[in-house]
Amino acid sequence: MRRIARLGEWLFATLMLYSGVMHFKFAQFVAGIVPSWLPWHLFWAYFTGAMLFAGGISIIIDKLTRVAATLLGILLSSFFLFIHAPSMIHSVISAPHDASVLWSFNGTGGVNNALKDLALTLSALMIAVFGRESQNRRSVGWILTSTFAIVMVLFGVEHFFFTQFTPGIPSWSFVTFWIPLRMVSGYVTGLGLLVGGSMILLRRKVTLSATCLGLMIVVVAALTYAFRMVAHLGSYGELTNSIKDLAVGGGTLIIAGSMQAKGPLVARTEVAGESLQTI
């Protein structure tokens, strides 16, 4: 089970490495997303790129993983709080009559991109929490896991109301490329996200549910990117969407491999006045 968790960590770390490189490659674009009240926009673009890349390396080589994952969780949460939330609030104020504006591309990707970054934030924090032993680890882990599961349920529900979204983790853009049995694929993956997220949330067969959900997300993300690549000649935007989806799938595999593998290692039982320690 620990190998499954490590696979999830590698998928997450791959996104960090990719995002770090993209922050340097498209520094001017990233600088334009930095909140206006922060000075030195270009500096923050390079700084966050370096942080993402360094964090990804640390997780892959398994050195200072807890520190790196904690810092990445803080960094990713700042994206959600200072970029996505203000952008969505501005969208609602600008067009209160159009609820669908929340799912449109408004410079940061709307609700779907915000939920993806929230799932990634939770994934980073789960790596940090599951990687240490403490009395509070399990309760904190369940809070993170339950929140992650709620995000998966929301993604699943979306498939039944926004049928033009890409099957799997919904993108901020509607499907503009051919997918075989798109409607059926959308409903099936939506059901998978809904059931898998609900099972984790209800603590029913968590390891099996998270493993199946994670594998479904990874397989669907790989297949849909193949269709994206043919239609859009492998644009960076589509590649970024797909790698994010793989990293979110990695988050479910972290749950699958960690909730059991990182359970209590020592249980003490009193028998006939003796303290027996079992591992």
DABEL-V746274 format. One record per backbone hydrogen bond with DSSP energy under -1.0 kcal/mol. CO is the residue of the C=O (numbers start at 0). NH is the residue of the N-H. E is the energy in kcal/mol with one decimal. If there is no record, write none. Layout:
CO:NH:E
CO:NH:E
//
This chain:
0:4:-1.9
1:5:-2.3
2:6:-2.2
3:7:-2.1
4:8:-2.2
5:9:-2.6
6:10:-2.2
7:11:-2.2
8:12:-3.0
9:13:-2.4
10:14:-1.4
11:15:-1.6
12:16:-2.5
13:17:-2.6
14:18:-3.2
15:19:-2.3
16:20:-2.1
17:21:-2.4
18:22:-2.0
19:23:-1.0
20:24:-2.5
21:25:-2.9
25:29:-2.3
26:30:-2.6
27:31:-1.2
29:32:-1.3
29:33:-1.0
34:37:-1.8
39:43:-1.8
40:44:-1.7
41:45:-2.0
42:46:-2.9
43:47:-2.6
44:48:-1.6
45:49:-2.3
46:50:-2.3
47:51:-2.7
48:52:-2.2
49:53:-2.6
50:54:-2.5
51:55:-2.2
52:56:-2.2
53:57:-2.3
54:58:-2.0
55:59:-2.2
56:60:-2.5
57:62:-2.1
63:67:-2.6
64:68:-3.0
65:69:-2.3
66:70:-2.4
67:71:-2.5
68:72:-2.4
69:73:-2.1
70:74:-2.5
71:75:-3.1
72:76:-2.0
73:77:-1.5
74:78:-1.2
75:79:-1.6
76:80:-2.4
77:81:-2.7
78:82:-1.5
78:83:-2.1
79:84:-2.3
82:86:-1.5
83:87:-2.5
84:88:-2.4
85:89:-2.5
86:90:-1.9
87:91:-2.2
88:92:-2.3
89:93:-2.4
90:94:-2.0
94:97:-1.5
97:100:-1.6
98:101:-1.6
99:102:-1.7
100:103:-1.5
101:110:-3.6
108:112:-1.3
109:113:-1.8
110:114:-2.9
111:115:-2.2
112:116:-2.4
113:117:-2.1
114:118:-2.5
115:119:-2.3
116:120:-2.3
117:121:-2.4
118:122:-1.9
119:123:-2.3
120:124:-2.2
121:125:-2.3
122:126:-2.0
123:127:-1.8
124:128:-2.7
125:129:-2.9
128:131:-1.4
135:139:-2.4
136:140:-2.8
137:141:-2.0
138:142:-1.7
139:143:-2.3
140:144:-2.8
141:145:-2.8
142:146:-2.1
143:147:-2.3
144:148:-2.4
145:149:-2.0
146:150:-1.8
147:151:-1.9
148:152:-2.3
149:153:-2.4
150:154:-2.3
151:155:-2.2
152:156:-2.7
153:157:-2.0
156:159:-1.6
157:160:-1.5
157:161:-3.4
161:164:-1.7
163:174:-3.0
180:184:-3.3
181:185:-2.5
182:186:-2.3
183:187:-2.6
184:188:-2.5
185:189:-2.2
186:190:-2.4
187:191:-2.3
188:192:-2.5
189:193:-2.4
190:194:-3.1
191:195:-2.7
192:196:-2.4
193:197:-1.9
194:198:-2.6
195:199:-2.0
196:200:-2.4
197:201:-2.4
198:203:-2.9
199:202:-1.0
204:208:-3.0
205:209:-3.0
206:210:-2.1
207:211:-2.6
208:212:-2.4
209:213:-2.7
210:214:-2.5
211:215:-2.2
212:216:-2.4
213:217:-2.4
214:218:-2.6
215:219:-2.7
216:220:-2.4
217:221:-2.1
218:222:-2.3
219:223:-2.9
220:224:-1.8
221:225:-1.4
222:226:-1.4
223:227:-2.5
224:228:-3.2
225:229:-1.6
226:230:-2.0
227:231:-3.3
228:232:-1.1
234:238:-2.1
235:239:-2.8
236:240:-2.0
237:241:-2.1
238:242:-2.6
239:243:-2.3
240:244:-2.0
241:245:-2.2
242:246:-2.1
243:247:-2.3
244:248:-2.4
245:249:-1.9
246:250:-1.4
247:251:-1.3
248:252:-1.6
249:253:-2.0
250:254:-1.7
251:255:-2.4
252:256:-2.5
253:257:-1.8
254:258:-2.0
257:261:-2.5
259:262:-1.7
266:277:-1.8
268:275:-2.5
270:273:-2.5
273:270:-2.5
275:268:-1.8
277:266:-1.7
//
